[in-house]
Structures are given as C-alpha cells and as structure tokens.
C-alpha cells in the first residue's frame, strides 16, 4: 500500500496566533469598560437571596418546624436559624448558618424610592437577638408581609439608584420575589 503525503499545512503559525491575541485584546479594551459589573453583582445577590428564602421556606415545610431568616446588617449577611422547638431562640443543637450578600453588595436603597411592601430598608418587625427576622412556618407561610432592599456599595456613596433591588415576601404563601429599579420604575424579575 502506498502512503499519501499530506500537502496541506496543519496548525497555525506563531504570527497568526499573536495576531489573534492582539485582536482579542483590542476588542476587550473597548468592551470591558462598558460592562456594568455592579449590576451583575447585585443581580446575582438578589437571585441568591431569593433562592435562600425559598430554601428556608421548603426546609420549614419539610422538617415541620420554624425556620428563621435573620438580617445581619452589620456583616451584610443573612442568617438561617433552624428553630427545632419553635421558641424563637437559638438553643444548643439548633443549626445557624450565615450567608454573605456578596462582594460589593449591602442592605439599603442607594437613592431609589421605596415600594409599598417595604417602606423601610428592612420592613420586617419581628426580632431575634436584636436582629430583624422573618419566620417561615411549617405550613409554608411567612410571619408577615414585607421586604428589604439590597444595593451596591458604590450606589450608597453616589447617585446610582438603578443598582437597587427589592426582595419582597408574601405572608400567606411565603413566596419571595425580587424587583429591579430601572431609574424610573420597579420591575419584577424572574
């Protein structure tokens, strides 16, 4: 059997590879400054917080005891307390986990107007150990209607109200939704 010689070239030359890298660098130089990193961070935090509230609600239904979500504003975090005896006190053996909001994300409005469901940065009135909280009950309902706001650290120090997000909880169903402020109105996000 006679072998065929390959006459076409394979691979790329070093010059071609360098040219592609230079072109990618030029495109990135123009595109990256236009990206709004703070919006990505606060949107990710809003999705994570909404998911965390949903998990707390499901845990309350599945395990058949209250699950308290506490707002640790000083540390920009949410704490989830599995209250096995439903006494609204952290007892020995009860699990408490802390979930940070994320880098550059804090509780607050950042210049955006309030919504009717959440007239304050955190509108829940129930407290545990000096922290505001919402309680998810074994039937899936929440302790009260209300909500809270998150925004970016840069929005707190400037006029960037469009970085504000509102997370609202409906008492009867325990459902949590989040809204984004566009600069002129609040829009429900999914």
C-alpha positions as CSV (number, residue, x, y, z in Angstrom):
1,X,0.0,0.0,0.0
2,X,1.4,3.3,-1.0
3,X,1.0,6.1,1.6
4,X,-0.3,9.5,0.7
5,X,1.8,12.6,1.6
6,X,-0.1,15.5,3.1
7,X,0.4,18.5,1.1
8,X,-1.8,20.9,3.1
9,X,-0.4,22.5,6.2
10,X,-1.7,21.8,9.7
11,X,-1.8,24.1,12.7
12,X,-1.2,27.8,13.0
13,X,2.0,29.8,12.7
14,X,3.2,31.8,15.7
15,X,2.4,35.1,13.8
16,X,-1.2,34.1,13.3
17,X,-1.7,33.2,17.0
18,X,-0.1,36.5,18.1
19,X,-2.3,38.4,15.6
20,X,-5.5,36.8,17.1
21,X,-4.4,37.5,20.7
22,X,-3.8,41.2,19.8
23,X,-7.2,41.5,18.1
24,X,-8.9,39.9,21.2
25,X,-7.1,42.4,23.4
26,X,-8.2,45.3,21.3
27,X,-11.8,44.2,21.4
28,X,-11.6,43.7,25.2
29,X,-10.1,47.1,25.7
30,X,-13.2,48.7,24.2
31,X,-15.8,46.3,25.5
32,X,-14.8,45.8,29.2
33,X,-15.2,49.4,30.4
34,X,-18.8,49.4,29.1
35,X,-19.8,46.4,31.3
36,X,-21.7,47.2,34.5
37,X,-20.0,44.8,37.0
38,X,-22.0,46.2,39.9
39,X,-25.3,45.3,38.2
40,X,-24.1,41.7,37.7
41,X,-23.1,41.5,41.4
42,X,-26.4,42.9,42.8
43,X,-28.5,40.8,40.4
44,X,-26.6,37.7,41.5
45,X,-27.1,38.6,45.1
46,X,-30.8,39.2,44.5
47,X,-31.2,35.8,42.9
48,X,-29.1,34.1,45.7
49,X,-31.2,35.8,48.4
50,X,-34.5,34.9,46.8
51,X,-33.3,31.3,46.4
52,X,-32.1,31.2,50.1
53,X,-35.6,32.4,51.2
54,X,-37.2,29.7,49.1
55,X,-34.9,27.0,50.6
56,X,-35.7,28.3,54.1
57,X,-39.5,28.0,53.3
58,X,-39.1,24.5,51.9
59,X,-37.0,23.5,54.9
60,X,-39.8,24.6,57.3
61,X,-42.4,22.6,55.4
62,X,-40.2,19.5,55.0
63,X,-38.8,19.4,58.6
64,X,-42.1,20.7,60.2
65,X,-40.5,23.5,62.4
66,X,-40.0,27.2,62.0
67,X,-37.0,28.4,60.0
68,X,-36.0,32.0,60.9
69,X,-34.1,34.2,58.5
70,X,-32.2,37.0,60.3
71,X,-30.9,40.2,58.7
72,X,-27.3,40.8,59.9
73,X,-26.9,44.3,58.5
74,X,-23.6,44.9,60.3
75,X,-22.0,42.0,58.4
76,X,-24.0,42.2,55.2
77,X,-25.3,38.7,55.6
78,X,-28.4,36.6,56.2
79,X,-28.5,34.0,59.0
80,X,-30.7,31.0,58.8
81,X,-31.8,29.5,62.1
82,X,-33.4,26.1,62.1
83,X,-35.7,26.6,65.2
84,X,-36.5,22.9,66.0
85,X,-38.6,23.8,69.1
86,X,-40.3,26.9,67.6
87,X,-39.3,29.1,70.6
88,X,-37.6,31.9,68.5
89,X,-34.4,31.4,70.5
90,X,-31.1,29.8,69.3
91,X,-30.8,26.8,71.6
92,X,-28.0,24.2,71.8
93,X,-28.1,21.8,68.9
94,X,-30.0,24.1,66.6
95,X,-28.2,24.9,63.4
96,X,-27.5,28.5,62.4
97,X,-25.7,29.3,59.1
98,X,-24.6,32.7,57.8
99,X,-24.8,33.6,54.1
100,X,-23.0,36.8,53.0
101,X,-24.7,39.0,50.4
102,X,-21.7,39.1,48.2
103,X,-18.8,41.3,47.3
104,X,-19.8,44.9,47.0
105,X,-23.5,44.3,47.9
106,X,-25.1,45.8,51.0
107,X,-28.5,46.3,52.6
108,X,-30.0,49.6,51.5
109,X,-31.8,51.7,48.9
110,X,-29.0,53.6,47.3
111,X,-31.2,56.5,46.3
112,X,-34.1,54.5,44.8
113,X,-37.7,55.2,46.0
114,X,-39.3,52.8,48.4
115,X,-42.0,50.3,47.4
116,X,-45.3,49.9,49.3
117,X,-44.4,46.4,50.5
118,X,-41.2,47.6,52.0
119,X,-41.4,51.2,53.4
120,X,-38.0,50.8,55.2
121,X,-34.7,49.3,54.2
122,X,-35.8,46.2,56.1
123,X,-39.6,46.3,56.8
124,X,-39.9,43.1,59.0
125,X,-40.7,43.9,62.6
126,X,-40.1,40.6,64.4
127,X,-36.6,40.3,66.1
128,X,-34.3,37.7,67.5
129,X,-31.1,38.6,69.4
130,X,-31.5,42.2,68.2
131,X,-31.7,41.3,64.5
132,X,-34.8,41.8,62.4
133,X,-36.1,38.5,61.1
134,X,-38.8,36.8,59.0
135,X,-40.1,33.4,60.1
136,X,-41.1,30.6,57.7
137,X,-43.7,28.3,59.3
138,X,-44.3,24.6,58.8
139,X,-47.3,25.4,56.5
140,X,-45.0,27.4,54.2
141,X,-46.4,30.8,55.2
142,X,-44.3,33.7,56.4
143,X,-44.6,35.6,59.7
144,X,-45.5,38.8,57.9
145,X,-45.7,40.7,54.6
146,X,-42.6,42.7,54.0
147,X,-39.4,43.1,52.2
148,X,-35.9,44.6,52.1
149,X,-33.5,46.3,49.8
150,X,-30.0,45.5,48.6
151,X,-27.7,47.6,46.5
152,X,-24.1,48.1,45.7
153,X,-21.6,49.9,47.9
154,X,-20.9,52.4,45.1
155,X,-24.7,53.2,44.9
156,X,-24.7,54.1,48.6
157,X,-21.9,56.7,48.0
158,X,-23.2,58.1,44.7
159,X,-26.4,58.6,42.8
160,X,-26.9,55.2,41.2
161,X,-30.4,54.3,42.2
162,X,-30.6,51.7,39.3
163,X,-28.4,49.4,41.4
164,X,-31.2,48.9,44.0
165,X,-33.1,45.6,44.2
166,X,-36.2,44.9,46.3
167,X,-36.9,41.5,47.7
168,X,-40.5,41.0,48.9
169,X,-42.1,38.2,50.8
170,X,-45.9,37.5,50.7
171,X,-47.1,36.3,54.1
172,X,-49.8,33.8,53.0
173,X,-47.7,31.8,50.6
174,X,-44.1,32.6,51.8
175,X,-43.2,33.4,48.2
176,X,-40.3,35.7,47.7
177,X,-40.0,37.9,44.5
178,X,-37.3,40.4,43.6
179,X,-37.6,43.7,41.7
180,X,-35.1,45.8,39.9
181,X,-35.2,49.6,39.9
182,X,-34.6,50.9,36.4
183,X,-34.0,54.5,37.3
184,X,-37.7,55.3,36.8
185,X,-39.7,52.3,38.0
186,X,-39.6,49.0,39.8
187,X,-39.8,45.9,37.5
188,X,-40.5,42.3,38.6
189,X,-37.6,40.0,37.7
190,X,-37.7,36.2,37.3
